[in-house]
């Protein structure tokens, strides 16, 4: 049976209830205190999200989703549902099949944009509507409502669906065509309007018995039989009659619910995701919807063999139609351990250098914990930076140094968690249903951006401190505030007023979104896919530590699914997605409506590439899934840098983030990585020289990631040397001894809070 869970500790509901009843200034969570409002009236607050129906306003605001621009006032922008784009206007809904357009950039590459154009505008014919509002949000479908007093029009839009489905309280519909479009209602099916535009073909399926009539040069109207005021408008995948007949057959299976469920099978180290749609047959016997499957759904999915229909060319590759109310996917989960083991002195002459770097980094740890910004992002990066330094120090036997670093980490987190500091603290905002960190960074409050990036660093750092000090994470101390941060980014309770369901994660598209308000002409976006993975690794660790298998399995599902999406939509390792017109090796900024090789803050090539790699930690071995891609991607750095220089620009420093690229290369070629790395060179401010060198030496000594062997525990890694000898690692975050079984028969007995290794040579 697939898992359905609610991620919200019982005390969280109590927090919101007491907040509503008494409006306290602070809420006590174990040793932590969370404020209920900013300390001063001048501090930023989230922008209001009023464009929701009354029912939706009773729920936490669904920020950070593909449709989140609908809940904010401002210019109407397209929503990218794939394959359709829609735009909600006061007079109705525009529906279009977007045109993929390559746009050259000053970087001498291209952006690919899905341009919303030549849209059909669907309106209520019997009354004038007003401002559209989000009326419902399910796991991958939404409803938009237009009101006119007691009258209402609703539209259902879903990821992958070729239809926009409409209902009215009464009356018929008006469809306004774009310029140069033609339309006809065939005599044998007068209730169906077929439309050809400059960029696509459409069909509008009214109830049987209705008749379309042209009421103006570019306007058609249909009056359905009494009590049957529904309409399905579909974009056709091609001009064939076979495709038209398929879409006509399923047009009246209207979506009423969409739900995703997941299951982690430890024995197989696999994650199964099941997608289920509930429909209502508005007429006829066909209840099965047409579901549009993305490449990560259908690629190498044997359960779909022979079942897929025609497809649509989209920014995510071919979206292919499946006539079914359910389907499943299965991916392997390739685990990780919290840290690498220690290196013996004979591993490399550079182990002596590692000891020297450790001394310097430990001495500078306090300064390195916060070097740039003062908000939750840079503080979170600083925490994990020092935590990963502590990993190396511990692995190499300096327990005194490790303890000093852990105490530094605890004190810094406790300052934020105490609620007593004047500048750094957390706020529980019950109006929006969110946790806000002060001071704001990168519009994390005003626009609700990037919470999974920010809090992911905190959650993972807290989890790994607690692996050494479990009492610190107890319910009477600091555990509850970490639970609160997790709830903000990954609650699984649907329809709650506390937090939205999986705030950042797009369960159908398979990856996270970063922008809170999703505003701008190209929809929502995510830049640093790797920082999203880092957050989900933190959930896995926290769930294992707390013995919360539901949370652990949620983290594994998010981690494995996001990794699969990265391989398709950021890296395109299977060559199924990126069009030929796209010139770059990978996508660095993925939007609902465009893909680009750029960043929000610079177009310097090294940072463009590196933002989807960092932070490189033991949870980053997925980056090595395709060694040829790693080499191909890194090979573009030099020519891209030459183009950058030809534009009169200079990276500062010239080798910026050289440690990130050395660690990335080490995943497939450790010797070349060590040769490329400069101990005096640039290093990214979420990492240390000690951690970078230890990472590369580990991969040189024990081998690179081996994805052919799995284990029956979440916390495992297998490395393989060029001669075929393997190193097996497993970590036990529980309170009882654990026997870990690898898929090739190797077993490891692991004591609580122990990292155990086994080498094929018997050591």
C-alpha positions in Angstrom: 0.0 0.0 0.0 1.4 3.4 -0.9 2.1 5.8 1.8 -0.2 8.7 2.8 1.2 10.7 5.7 0.7 14.0 7.5 3.9 15.7 8.3 3.0 18.0 11.2 3.9 17.3 14.8 0.9 17.5 17.1 2.2 20.6 18.8 2.2 22.5 15.4 -1.6 22.6 15.3 -1.6 23.8 18.9 0.7 26.6 18.0 -1.6 27.9 15.4 -4.7 27.4 17.6 -3.2 29.3 20.5 -1.9 32.0 18.2 -5.4 32.6 16.9 -7.0 32.6 20.3 -4.5 34.7 22.3 -2.2 36.3 19.7 0.9 35.7 21.8 4.1 37.7 21.1 6.1 34.5 21.2 5.5 30.7 21.1 7.7 28.5 23.2 8.9 25.3 21.4 11.1 23.3 23.8 14.1 25.6 24.4 13.2 27.8 21.4 11.0 30.8 21.0 9.4 31.8 17.8 7.9 35.3 17.4 4.4 35.8 16.0 5.3 39.1 14.4 8.5 41.0 13.4 10.1 43.0 16.2 9.4 46.4 14.5 6.8 47.7 12.1 9.5 48.7 9.7 10.6 45.1 9.0 9.5 43.3 5.9 6.4 41.2 5.8 5.1 38.9 3.1 3.2 40.5 0.2 -0.6 39.9 0.5 -2.0 37.1 -1.6 -5.7 38.1 -1.8 -6.7 36.5 -5.1 -8.1 33.4 -3.5 -11.7 32.4 -3.0 -13.0 32.3 0.6 -12.4 28.6 0.8 -8.8 29.0 -0.4 -8.2 31.9 2.1 -9.0 29.4 4.9 -5.9 27.5 3.8 -2.3 28.5 3.9 -1.3 30.4 0.8 0.0 28.0 -1.8 3.2 30.0 -2.6 6.2 28.6 -4.6 4.1 26.6 -7.1 3.7 26.7 -10.8 0.4 28.6 -10.4 1.3 30.9 -7.5 1.2 34.0 -9.7 -2.6 33.6 -9.7 -3.0 34.5 -6.0 -1.1 37.9 -6.3 -2.5 41.1 -7.8 -0.6 42.6 -10.7 -0.5 42.2 -14.5 -1.9 38.9 -15.6 0.9 36.6 -16.6 0.8 33.2 -18.2 0.6 30.0 -16.2 2.7 27.2 -17.7 0.8 23.9 -17.2 2.5 22.0 -20.0 1.5 21.4 -22.7 -0.9 24.3 -22.3 -0.3 27.9 -21.2 -3.3 29.8 -19.8 -3.7 33.4 -18.7 -6.5 34.4 -16.4 -8.1 37.7 -17.3 -11.2 39.4 -15.8 -13.2 38.6 -18.9 -12.1 34.9 -19.0 -9.3 32.5 -19.6 -6.8 32.5 -22.5 -5.8 29.0 -23.6 -2.8 28.4 -25.9 -0.3 25.8 -27.1 2.9 27.9 -26.7 5.5 28.3 -29.4 9.1 27.2 -28.6 11.3 30.1 -29.6 15.1 30.3 -29.5 16.4 33.7 -28.4 20.1 34.5 -28.9 21.8 36.2 -25.9 24.8 38.4 -25.4 26.5 35.3 -24.0 26.4 33.8 -27.5 24.1 31.1 -26.3 20.4 30.8 -26.5 17.4 30.8 -24.3 14.4 28.7 -25.3 11.1 30.3 -24.5 7.6 28.9 -24.6 5.8 31.9 -25.9 2.1 32.3 -25.0 0.6 33.5 -28.2 -2.4 33.0 -30.6 -4.6 32.1 -27.6 -8.3 31.4 -27.5 -10.2 33.5 -25.0 -13.0 31.6 -23.3 -15.6 33.7 -21.5 -19.1 33.3 -20.0 -21.6 34.5 -22.6 -24.5 35.2 -20.2 -22.8 37.4 -17.6 -19.7 39.6 -17.2 -17.1 38.2 -14.9 -14.7 39.9 -12.5 -11.2 39.3 -11.2 -10.2 35.7 -11.4 -9.2 33.9 -8.1 -7.6 30.6 -7.3 -10.5 28.4 -6.1 -8.8 25.1 -5.5 -5.4 23.5 -5.6 -4.9 19.7 -5.7 -1.7 17.8 -6.1 -1.2 18.7 -9.8 -4.4 20.4 -10.8 -6.0 23.8 -9.9 -9.4 25.5 -10.3 -9.7 29.2 -11.2 -13.0 31.0 -10.5 -14.6 34.1 -11.9 -17.6 35.5 -10.0 -20.4 37.8 -11.0 -22.7 38.1 -8.0 -24.2 34.7 -7.5 -23.0 33.6 -11.0 -19.7 31.8 -11.5 -17.4 30.4 -14.1 -14.7 27.8 -13.1 -11.8 26.4 -15.1 -9.8 23.3 -14.2 -6.2 23.2 -15.4 -3.7 20.4 -14.7 -0.1 19.6 -15.4 0.1 17.5 -18.5 -3.5 17.8 -19.4 -4.4 18.9 -23.0 -7.7 20.3 -21.8 -8.9 23.4 -20.1 -12.2 22.3 -18.5 -15.0 24.9 -17.8 -18.2 24.9 -15.9 -20.8 27.7 -15.5 -23.6 28.2 -13.1 -25.8 28.9 -16.2 -25.7 29.9 -19.8 -23.2 29.3 -22.6 -19.7 30.3 -23.6 -18.1 32.8 -25.9 -14.7 31.9 -27.6 -12.7 34.8 -29.1 -10.2 33.7 -31.7 -6.7 35.1 -32.2 -5.9 37.0 -35.4 -5.8 35.0 -38.6 -7.5 32.0 -37.0 -10.2 30.0 -38.7 -13.0 27.9 -37.1 -15.7 25.6 -38.1 -18.4 23.5 -36.4 -18.6 20.3 -38.5 -22.1 19.4 -39.5 -22.0 15.9 -38.1 -20.8 17.2 -34.7 -22.2 20.7 -34.3 -21.4 20.8 -30.6 -17.6 20.7 -31.4 -15.8 23.8 -32.6 -12.5 23.1 -34.5 -10.0 26.0 -34.6 -6.8 26.5 -36.5 -4.4 29.2 -35.5 -1.0 30.3 -36.9 0.7 28.2 -34.2 -1.7 25.3 -33.3 -5.0 23.5 -33.7 -7.7 23.3 -31.0 -11.1 21.8 -30.4 -13.8 23.1 -28.1 -16.1 20.2 -26.9 -19.5 21.5 -25.8 -22.3 19.1 -24.5 -24.0 17.0 -27.1 -27.0 18.9 -28.3 -25.3 22.3 -28.2 -24.7 24.2 -31.4 -21.9 26.7 -32.1 -22.7 29.9 -34.0 -20.4 32.6 -35.2 -21.4 35.9 -33.7 -18.6 38.2 -35.1 -15.5 38.1 -37.3 -13.5 36.4 -34.5 -16.1 35.3 -32.0 -18.1 32.1 -31.6 -20.8 31.3 -29.1 -22.4 28.1 -27.8 -25.5 27.6 -25.8 -25.6 24.2 -24.1 -28.8 22.4 -23.1 -30.2 23.4 -19.8 -28.3 22.2 -16.8 -25.2 21.2 -18.9 -23.1 24.3 -18.9 -19.7 22.7 -19.4 -17.0 23.0 -22.0 -13.6 21.3 -22.6 -11.1 23.2 -24.8 -8.2 21.1 -26.0 -5.0 21.8 -27.9 -4.4 19.0 -30.5 -1.0 17.3 -30.7 -1.1 17.2 -34.5 -3.5 17.5 -37.4 -4.5 13.9 -37.6 -8.1 12.6 -37.3 -6.8 9.9 -35.0 -5.6 12.4 -32.5 -8.8 14.5 -32.7 -10.9 11.4 -32.2 -8.8 10.4 -29.1 -9.3 13.9 -27.5 -13.0 13.9 -28.4 -13.5 10.5 -26.7 -12.0 11.7 -23.4 -13.1 15.3 -23.4 -15.9 14.8 -21.0 -13.9 13.1 -18.3 -13.6 16.2 -16.1 -10.9 16.2 -13.4 -12.2 16.4 -9.8 -9.1 15.5 -7.9 -5.4 14.7 -8.5 -3.3 12.9 -6.0 0.2 11.6 -5.7 1.3 8.9 -3.2 4.7 7.4 -2.7 6.4 4.4 -1.2 10.0 3.7 -0.3 11.0 0.0 -0.6 14.1 -0.4 1.5 14.8 -3.9 0.3 14.9 -2.8 -3.3 16.2 0.7 -2.5 13.5 2.0 -4.8 10.9 4.7 -4.7 7.5 4.2 -6.3 5.2 7.1 -7.1 1.6 6.6 -8.0 -0.5 9.3 -9.7 -4.2 9.0 -9.4 -6.9 11.2 -11.0 -10.5 11.2 -10.0 -13.0 12.3 -12.7 -16.6 12.9 -13.4 -18.1 11.9 -16.7 -20.0 14.9 -17.8 -21.6 12.8 -20.5 -21.0 9.4 -22.1 -19.3 6.4 -20.5 -15.7 7.3 -20.8 -14.4 8.2 -17.3 -10.7 7.9 -18.1 -8.9 11.2 -18.5 -6.0 11.8 -20.8 -3.0 12.3 -18.7 0.1 14.0 -20.2 3.2 12.2 -19.0 6.6 14.0 -18.8 9.8 12.3 -19.9 10.7 11.4 -16.3 7.3 9.6 -16.1 7.6 7.6 -19.4 11.3 7.1 -20.0 12.3 3.4 -19.3 8.9 2.8 -17.7 8.0 -0.7 -18.6 4.5 -0.4 -17.1 3.6 2.0 -19.9 4.8 -0.1 -22.8 2.3 0.0 -25.7 0.0 2.4 -23.8 1.1 5.8 -24.8 -0.5 7.9 -27.4 0.6 11.0 -29.3 2.7 13.7 -27.7 3.4 17.4 -27.5 6.7 19.2 -28.0 7.3 21.2 -24.9 10.1 22.8 -22.9 10.3 19.5 -20.9 10.6 17.3 -24.0 7.7 15.2 -25.3 4.7 15.1 -23.1 2.9 11.9 -24.2 -0.8 11.1 -23.6 -2.0 8.2 -21.6 -5.7 7.2 -21.4 -5.9 6.2 -17.7 -6.8 7.5 -14.3 -3.6 6.2 -12.8 0.0 5.3 -13.5 3.1 4.7 -11.5 6.8 5.4 -11.8 9.7 3.6 -10.0 13.3 5.0 -9.5 16.3 3.7 -7.6 17.3 5.5 -4.5 21.1 5.7 -4.3 21.8 6.6 -0.8 24.4 8.6 1.0 26.3 8.6 4.3 26.5 11.7 6.4 30.3 11.9 6.0 33.2 10.1 4.5 35.5 7.9 6.7 39.0 8.9 7.7 42.0 8.5 5.3 45.0 6.5 6.3 48.3 8.3 6.1 49.4 6.1 3.2 46.4 7.2 1.1 48.4 10.0 -0.4 51.2 12.4 0.3 48.5 15.0 0.4 47.2 13.7 3.7 49.9 15.7 5.4 48.7 18.8 3.6 45.2 17.9 4.7 46.3 18.1 8.4 47.8 21.5 7.8 44.6 22.8 6.1 42.5 21.4 9.0 44.5 23.4 11.5 44.0 26.6 9.6 40.4 26.1 8.9 39.6 25.2 12.5 41.4 28.3 13.7 39.3 30.4 11.3 36.0 28.6 11.8 34.2 31.4 13.6 34.9 33.9 10.9 34.1 31.4 8.1 30.7 30.8 9.6 29.3 34.1 8.3 31.3 35.9 5.7 28.8 37.7 3.4 25.1 38.0 4.2 23.6 38.1 7.7 20.3 36.3 6.9 19.2 32.7 7.0 20.7 31.7 3.6 24.3 32.8 4.3 24.0 31.8 7.9 22.7 28.4 6.9 25.6 28.0 4.4 28.0 28.9 7.1 26.6 26.4 9.5 26.8 23.6 7.0 30.3 24.8 6.0 31.6 24.3 9.5 29.6 21.1 10.0 31.4 19.6 7.0 34.7 20.8 8.3 33.8 19.0 11.6 33.2 15.8 9.5 36.8 16.0 8.2 38.3 16.8 11.6 36.5 13.9 13.2 37.3 11.5 10.4 41.0 12.3 10.8 40.9 11.7 14.5 40.9 15.2 16.0 38.0 14.8 18.4 38.9 17.8 20.4 38.8 20.0 17.3 35.5 18.4 16.3 33.9 19.1 19.7 35.0 22.8 19.5 33.4 23.1 16.1 30.2 21.4 17.2 29.9 23.7 20.2 30.4 26.7 17.9 27.6 25.4 15.7 25.2 24.8 18.6 25.8 28.2 20.1 25.2 30.0 16.7 22.0 28.0 16.0 20.7 28.6 19.6 21.2 32.3 19.2 18.8 32.3 16.3 16.4 29.8 17.9 16.2 31.5 21.3 14.0 34.4 20.0 16.0 36.7 22.2 18.4 38.2 19.7 17.4 41.5 18.4 18.4 40.9 14.8 18.3 37.2 14.1 15.1 35.3 14.8 12.2 33.3 13.3 8.6 34.5 12.9 5.5 32.2 12.6 3.2 34.0 10.2 -0.3 32.5 10.7 -1.8 34.8 8.0 0.2 33.3 5.2 1.0 30.0 6.9 4.7 30.2 6.9 7.9 30.5 9.0 10.0 33.6 8.2 13.7 34.1 9.1 14.8 37.7 10.0 16.7 39.5 8.6 15.5 38.9 5.0 17.7 37.7 2.3 16.9 37.4 -1.4 13.3 38.3 -0.8 12.7 35.3 1.4 10.0 37.3 3.3 8.5 39.8 0.9 8.2 37.3 -2.0 8.5 34.1 0.0 11.5 32.9 -2.1 13.9 30.0 -1.5 12.8 28.7 1.9 13.9 25.2 1.0 17.4 26.5 0.1 17.7 28.5 3.3 16.1 26.1 5.8 17.6 23.0 4.1 21.1 24.1 5.3 19.7 24.6 8.8 17.9 21.2 8.9 20.8 19.3 7.6 23.3 21.0 10.0 21.0 20.5 13.0 20.5 16.8 12.0 24.2 16.2 11.8 24.9 18.0 15.1 22.3 15.8 16.6 23.9 12.6 15.3 26.7 13.4 17.7 24.4 14.9 20.4 20.9 13.3 20.2 19.8 15.0 23.4 20.3 18.4 21.8 17.5 17.6 19.3 15.1 16.4 22.0 11.5 17.5 22.2 12.4 19.5 25.3 15.2 21.3 23.6 15.8 22.3 20.0 14.0 19.5 18.1 10.6 21.3 17.8 12.0 24.3 15.9 13.6 22.1 13.4 10.3 20.3 13.0 8.8 23.7 12.3 11.3 24.5 9.6 10.6 21.2 8.0 6.8 21.8 8.2 7.3 25.1 6.4 8.9 23.5 3.3 7.5 20.0 3.3 4.2 19.5 5.1 2.2 16.6 3.6 -1.1 17.6 5.1 -3.4 18.8 2.4 -5.7 21.8 2.8 -4.3 23.0 6.1 -4.3 26.5 7.4 -0.9 25.9 9.0 1.3 25.3 5.9 0.6 24.5 2.2 1.1 20.9 1.0 4.7 20.5 -0.1 5.3 24.2 -0.4 8.1 24.0 -2.9 7.8 20.7 -4.5 5.9 20.1 -7.8 4.8 16.5 -7.3 3.9 16.0 -11.0 6.8 17.9 -12.7 9.1 16.2 -10.2 11.2 19.1 -8.9 11.1 22.1 -6.7 10.2 25.8 -7.4 12.0 28.6 -5.7 10.0 31.8 -6.3 7.3 32.4 -3.8 5.1 34.5 -6.0 6.0 33.0 -9.4 5.5 36.4 -11.0 7.1 37.5 -14.2 6.4 36.6 -17.8 8.0 33.1 -17.7 6.4 31.6 -14.6 8.0 30.1 -11.6 11.7 29.1 -11.6 14.4 27.2 -9.9 18.1 27.9 -10.3 20.0 25.8 -7.7 18.6 22.3 -8.1 21.5 21.0 -6.0 20.5 23.1 -3.0 17.0 21.6 -3.2 18.6 18.1 -3.1 20.6 19.3 0.0 17.3 20.1 1.8 15.8 16.7 1.1 19.0 15.0 2.3 18.4 16.9 5.6 14.9 15.5 5.9 16.2 12.0 5.4 18.8 12.5 8.2 16.4 14.1 10.6 13.8 11.4 10.0 16.3 8.6 10.6 17.6 10.3 13.7 14.1 10.8 15.2 12.9 7.4 14.2 10.2 9.1 12.0 10.0 6.7 9.1 7.2 8.7 7.5 9.4 11.8 7.4 12.4 9.7 6.3 10.4 8.2 3.4 9.1 11.6 2.4 12.7 12.8 2.3 13.8 9.8 0.2 10.9 10.4 -2.2 11.7 14.1 -2.6 15.4 13.4 -3.0 15.1 10.6 -5.5 12.4 12.4 -7.5 14.3 15.7 -7.7 17.5 13.9 -8.7 15.6 12.2 -11.5 14.2 15.5 -12.7 17.6 17.1 -12.6 19.0 14.4 -14.9 16.2 15.1 -17.4 15.5 18.8 -17.2 18.7 20.4 -16.0 21.3 18.0 -17.4 19.4 16.2 -20.1 21.7 13.2 -19.8 19.3 11.0 -21.9 19.2 13.6 -24.7 15.4 13.7 -24.7 14.6 17.2 -23.6 16.8 20.1 -24.8 16.1 21.2 -28.4 18.9 21.4 -30.9 18.7 25.2 -30.8 19.8 25.2 -27.2 23.6 25.7 -27.2 24.6 25.1 -23.6 25.6 21.8 -22.0 23.0 22.1 -19.2 20.2 24.3 -18.0 21.1 26.5 -15.1 17.8 28.4 -14.7 14.6 26.4 -15.3 11.4 28.4 -15.6 7.9 27.3 -16.3 8.2 29.1 -19.6 11.8 29.2 -20.5 15.2 27.6 -20.0 18.4 29.6 -19.7 22.1 29.3 -19.0 22.5 32.2 -16.6 22.0 33.2 -12.9 20.1 35.9 -11.1 23.2 37.8 -10.0 25.9 37.2 -12.7 26.4 35.8 -16.2 30.0 34.7 -15.3 30.3 31.1 -16.7 31.8 29.4 -13.7 29.1 30.5 -11.3 26.4 29.7 -13.9 27.6 26.2 -14.0 28.5 25.9 -10.3 25.1 27.0 -8.9 23.6 23.6 -9.9 26.5 21.7 -8.2 26.9 23.3 -4.8 27.0 22.3 -2.0 29.0 19.2 -3.0 28.7 16.9 -0.1 28.3 13.1 0.5 24.7 13.6 -0.7 25.9 14.8 -4.1 27.1 11.5 -5.6 24.1 11.6 -8.0 26.1 14.1 -10.0 28.3 11.2 -11.1 25.4 9.2 -12.7 26.7 10.0 -16.2 30.5 10.5 -16.2 30.5 11.5 -19.9 28.1 14.3 -19.1 30.4 15.5 -16.3 33.3 15.7 -18.7 31.2 17.3 -21.4 29.9 20.0 -19.1 33.3 20.9 -17.6 34.8 21.1 -21.2 32.5 24.0 -21.9 34.0 26.2 -19.1 37.0 27.3 -21.1 35.2 28.4 -24.3 32.4 30.1 -22.3 35.1 32.0 -20.3 36.7 33.2 -23.5 33.4 34.5 -24.7 32.9 36.2 -21.3 36.3 37.9 -21.6 35.6 39.0 -25.2 32.8 41.0 -23.8 35.2 42.9 -21.6 34.3 41.1 -18.5 36.5 39.4 -15.9 35.7 36.9 -13.2 36.8 38.0 -9.8 38.8 36.0 -8.9 39.6 34.4 -12.2 39.4 30.9 -10.8 36.2 31.5 -8.8 34.8 28.3 -7.3 37.7 26.2 -8.5 37.2 23.9 -5.6 33.6 23.2 -6.7 34.8 22.1 -10.1 37.6 20.1 -8.7 35.2 18.2 -6.5 32.8 17.7 -9.4 35.5 16.3 -11.6 36.7 14.1 -8.7 33.4 12.2 -8.9 34.6 10.7 -12.2 38.4 11.3 -12.3 39.9 12.0 -8.9 43.5 12.1 -10.1 42.7 14.8 -12.7 40.7 16.7 -10.0 43.6 16.8 -7.6 45.9 17.9 -10.4 43.5 20.8 -11.2 43.0 21.9 -7.6 45.0 24.8 -6.2 45.3 24.9 -2.4 45.8 28.6 -2.6 43.1 29.2 -5.2 39.6 30.4 -4.9 37.1 28.5 -2.8 33.3 28.8 -2.6 32.1 30.3 0.7 29.9 27.3 1.6 33.0 25.1 1.8 36.5 24.8 3.2 39.8 23.8 1.7 39.9 20.9 4.2 36.6 19.5 3.1 37.4 19.9 -0.6 40.8 18.1 -0.3 39.4 15.3 1.9 36.6 14.8 -0.7 39.0 14.4 -3.5 41.5 12.2 -1.6 38.6 9.9 -0.5 37.5 9.4 -4.1 41.1 8.8 -5.2 41.8 6.3 -2.5 38.5 4.3 -2.3 37.0 4.9 -5.8 34.2 6.8 -7.5 30.4 6.2 -6.9 29.1 2.8 -8.0 25.4 2.8 -8.8 25.2 -0.9 -9.6 25.0 -1.9 -5.9 22.2 -0.8 -3.5 21.5 -1.4 0.1 18.5 -1.9 2.4 19.1 1.2 4.5 18.8 4.9 3.5 22.3 5.8 4.6 24.7 4.0 2.5 27.3 4.6 -0.3 29.3 2.2 -2.5 32.6 3.4 -4.1 34.5 1.4 -6.7 38.2 1.6 -7.7 39.3 1.3 -11.3 40.5 -2.3 -10.5 36.9 -3.2 -9.5 37.4 -3.4 -5.8 34.6 -1.8 -3.8 34.3 0.1 -0.6 30.9 -0.2 1.2 29.8 2.4 3.7 26.7 2.4 5.9 25.6 4.7 8.8 23.2 3.8 11.6 21.3 6.9 12.9 19.1 4.7 15.1 19.4 3.5 18.7 19.8 -0.2 18.0 22.4 -2.2 16.1 21.7 -2.5 12.4 22.6 -5.2 9.9 22.9 -3.6 6.4 22.5 -5.9 3.4 23.9 -4.8 0.1 22.3 -6.1 -3.2 25.4 -8.1 -4.1 25.4 -10.0 -0.8 27.8 -8.0 1.3 26.6 -7.4 4.9 27.7 -4.8 7.5 26.8 -4.8 11.2 26.6 -1.2 12.2 26.3 0.1 15.8 24.2 3.1 16.7 25.6 6.4 15.4 28.5 4.5 13.7 29.8 4.9 10.2 31.0 1.5 9.2 33.1 0.6 6.1 34.1 -2.6 4.4 36.6 -3.0 1.6 36.7 -5.8 -0.9 40.3 -6.5 0.1 39.1 -7.4 3.6 40.2 -4.3 5.4 
